Structures are given as structure tokens and as C-alpha cells.
Amino acid sequence: MAGVVVIFDFDNTIIDCDSDNLVVDGLGATNLFNELLPTMPWNSLMDRMMKELHSQGKTIEDIVEVLKTTPIHPRIVAAIKAAHALGCDLRIVSDANVFFIQTILKHLGLDKCFSEINTNPGYVDEQGRLRIQPFCDFTVCPHGCSLCPPNMCKSVITEGIRASIEGRKRMIYLGDGVGDYCPSLNLREGDFVMPRKNFPVFDKICQNPLALKAEIHEWTDGEEFEHILLKLINRITIEETTAAQFITTDFKLETLSVSGHEVDAREDMVFKV
């Protein structure tokens, strides 16, 4: 459905874990991670952890092998492929990093389904070490949103997506974390938000659901994810098709009305002559 933009968070939304924790735990660095966690921002911490793992002889291939063990419900894979096949514009807005996300999507066969990935940069440097950086440099250019972590305001990203696409687009937003609350607040009437039940964003929304303009549809697992997402896509398709038919019918009626007035005018002219 060309009129639908579906925006996904990644960790605990598409996949069923936190990808940063998966790698740290999988490569045996949990204790150091917990020790350093209170001392620095998350992105800086992950960059530091990649440095420590590299110094211990861990390679990019080791990281990739851990990422291939990422848990994901099979119905989520099916739902994403179905939404893509229906013509929806699928995008990711995530506070993970691009290396982890692209590696996991490629492993799952989903890398061709998404038109855009908005996340923290991650790249392999000349020493073969994975580097992770914040999405925005909050020390130089802070985004100014008090609801979001300093490195990323997802509302800024989603509003940029809306502004960049032509025509009327309706959005479906799926997420789980506190960082997904701000973009949920900024969705419009006719949009939908799918918070994961019993996760932080769901708890925030439940405190004041009337603060949201978008319609709320919570989900718990992969089966509900698939069922609700495809149901909403189908609903938008029907509503947009009906609206288009109504506009066409209305235009035809106006045309007939104008034509009728023209005939009446010509008859009046003949009568007067």
C-alpha cells in the first residue's frame, strides 16, 4: 500500500532482545560493561566496549556470529515481508547502531525490505575495530527534547520522514522503549501507534492515552505483531480506496451538474432568439 509508512524500532520490537546487550554478554564482557555503565553515555560506553573486545582479540567475525544468534519471532519476519510485498514504505528508527542492525537484517533475509535505517553510526576502522558513534553530537548540536536521550530524538527523525515524502501518507509506528514515547505523541489523527505491551512506552502511554492523536493498538508477541500490523495496513487500504472513490464520484457529479447548467443556458439562448 503506497500510502502507508511503517516505522519500526529495532531492539525488543523487531528482534526480541537488546542487540547491544546481546553482543556484550555473548562475548563475555558483561562485568566490565556493568562497571562502566554509570560513568559515561550509552554510545560512548558501547564504543569503549568494542575497543576492549578488540584488545582482547575479538574480531568483527566474532561479533557477527553473536548477532546471528539474535532471537526473533518467525511471525515478525513474515509480517515484515508481507508489509513490504503490499507496497508499504518500511523504515527503521532505532537507538541501536547501523552495523548491528544491517548484520541482523541480512542474516534474516530482511535487508531489502527497508527503504531507510535511521540509527547510530557504526563502522569498522582501519584496525578492524568496530566504532560506534551517537546519531547526533549532543555536545555540539543538542536536539533540545527533554523526553528523549541526548543522542537521538525520534520525533525529529519521524517528522523529517513525513516532510520528505510526497502526498498524503499515514503512519504506523511500532516501538517498546521510553524513546518511542516522543514520536508517539507527535503522530497525527489517522495514524496508528503499536506499543509493545508491558514495556516502557506502553506504560508511559497508559498514564495519559488521551495525549496521543494516533489510534493505539498494543501487542505482546510476534503473532499479535503480525495480526495487528497487517489488519491496520488493510484498514488503511480500504479507507483510502473508499475516499478516492468518493472524490471521483463527487467530481463526476459536479461535472454532470456543470454540463446540465450549460445545456440549460444554451436552451435559454435559443428561446430568446
N, C-alpha and C positions, 0 to 999 in steps of 0.2 A: 504494500500500500504506500504509494509515493508521498502521501500526505502525512505520514506518521514518522516522527523521530523518536527512537527509543534510546534512552541514555542509561547506561549501566555503571554502577560502582563495580569494583572488581573483587576485592577481598571480602569474604563472607557474603557475597552476593552471587557473582558468577561461580567462584570457587568456594569451597566450604572450609576455608581456613584463612589465616593471615599469612600472606606469602613471605613477608619479612621474617616472621617467627618460624615459619617452616624451614627456611634456609639456615637461620641461626641455630635452631635446635638440631636440624639434620646434620650439620657439620660440627656439632659438639661445642658450640660457643655460648651456650645459654648462661652459664655463670658469669662470664665476662660481660655479656650483654646486660644482665640484671645489675651488675655492679656499676656500669657506666650510665645506665638509663637515667638516673636523677641528675646527671651532670651536664647534659647537652641536648639540643633539639633532636628530634627523631631522625631527620635526614642526615644530620651530621653524625649521629650515632651509627646509622647503617653504613655510611661511608667508612667510618672508623672500623666497623666490624669487618668490612670487606678487606681493609688493609691488614687487620690482624690475621684473618684467614689466609690471605695471600702470603704473609710472612711465615705461616705455619706449613706452607707448601700446598695449600688447597688451590685447585685450578678452576678455570671457568667451566671446564668439563664436569668437575665435581659439583659445582653449583647447578649446572643444567640437569644432571642426574637426579639431584634432590627435587628440582622443580618438576620433573617428570612424574614424581610420586604425588603431586597435588591432588587432594580429594575433590571430586565434583560429582554431583548427582547426574546420572545419564539423561534424565528428562530436561535438565537445563541445557545440555548440549543440543538435544533435539529441538528445544524451544527456540534457541538462537538460530539454528539452521532454518527452521520453519519461518521465523520472522524475516530473515534475510531473503528467503525464497519468495515471500509475499511482497517484496519490494520495499520494506521498511528501511529507513536510514538508521543504522545501528552505530552508536558511538560509546566510548568508554571515558568516564571522568573518574579518576582514581588517585588516591594518595599513596599508591604503591610506587613502582618505578617501571619504566618502559622495557628494560631488559627482562625483568621477571615476567611481565605481562605478555610480551611478544613470544617469549620462550614457551610459556604455558599454552597460549592460544595455538601456536604452531603444533605443539605436541598433540593437542586435542582436535586438530583439523578445523579450527575456527578462525584462523588468522585472516582469511579472505572475507569474512562476514562483516567486518567493521570498517567504516569509512574513515574513522579518526580515533586516535587514542590520546587523551589529554592526561598527563601524569608527570611525575618527577623524572627528569632525565637520568638515564643510566647507560654507561658505555664502558667498553674495555680499553684501557690506556695502552701505551706502548710497552709497558712492563707486563702486560697480561693481567692487570688487576682491574676488577670491576669498580668503577667510580659511580657514586650516587649523589645527585645534587638536588636542591629544592626546586620546585616548579617556578617559584618567583623568589628573587633575592630580597627577603624582607628587611635586610639591613640597609638596603639602598632604596627600594621602592615598595613599601608595605601596601597591602591591598586595603587596609583600613576597616575590615569587617571584624567586629568583636565576637561574632558567632563561630568563626572558622579558625583553624590552626594558622599560624603565621605564614606558612609556605604556600597555602592554597585556599582561595575562596571559590568553592564550586559554583556559586551563583554567577560570579564574573564569567566563568567559562560557559555555563549554560546560556546566559544571556548573549554572549558572543556567538554561540551556535545559532540561536534564534535569529540574531541580526544578520547572519551570513547566508541564510537560506532564503530562496525566493518563494513568494506565495504564502498562503496560509498553511502553517504546519502545526499539528497538535503533538504534544509531547507526552511520553510515558517515561517516568523516572523511577528507577529501581535502586534501592540502597539499604544499608544496615546501620551505618555509624553516625556519630554526632555530626560529622562533617557533611552528611547528607541532609541535615535539617534545614540549613540555609537555602539551598536550591529548591527544596520542597516548598518553603514559604513563598518563593518567587515564581512558582508555576502559576499559570493563568486559568481562568474558567475554560472548561473544555479539555484541559489537560488531566493527567492521572498520575498519582504517585503510588508506588508499590513498596511500602516499608516492610522490612523483614520483622515478623512478629517476635516480641521478647528480645529485641536488640535495641541499642541506644536510640536510634532515630524513631523507632516505633514508640518508645517510652516518652520521648520529647513531644511527638505529635499528639499522643493521648492526653497530655497535660492541657492542651488547648486546640482541639481539632478544628474549631471554627476559625482559627488564624490562617488556615490554608484555603485558597480558592480552588485548588485542584481536588478532584474526587479521590478518596483514599481507599485503597484495596490492599490489605495486608496479606502476607503469605508466610508460610512456615518452612516448607521443604521444596525439593525440585518438582514434585508433581503439582503442587499448588502454583509454583512459579510458572510452569508451562500452561496450566489450565487458565489461570487468570490473565497472563500476558496475551495469549492467543485470543481469548474471549474479548479483551479490550481492543485489540487490533481489528477483530471482526466487527465489533460495535462501531468503531470509528469509520470503518469502510462503509458500513450500511448508512450511517448518519451523513457522511459526506456525499455518498451517491444520491441519497434522497434529497439532500439540499441542492445538489447540482441539477437534478431532475425538476425540482420545484422552480428553480431560477429559469431553466429552459422553458418550462411550461408558461411561467409568468411572462417571459419575453415574447413567446408566441401569441399570447392573449393580447398583449399590448400592441403587437404588430397588427393583429386582426382588427383591433379597435381603431387604430390609426387608419388602416385601409378602409374601414367602414365609413369613417368620417370623410375620407377623401371622395368616396363614391357619392355620399350624400351631398357633398359640396358641388360635385360635377353635375348632379341632377338638379340642384338648385340653379346652377348657372344656365343649364339648358332650358329650364322652366321660365326663367326670367327673360331669356332671349325670345 
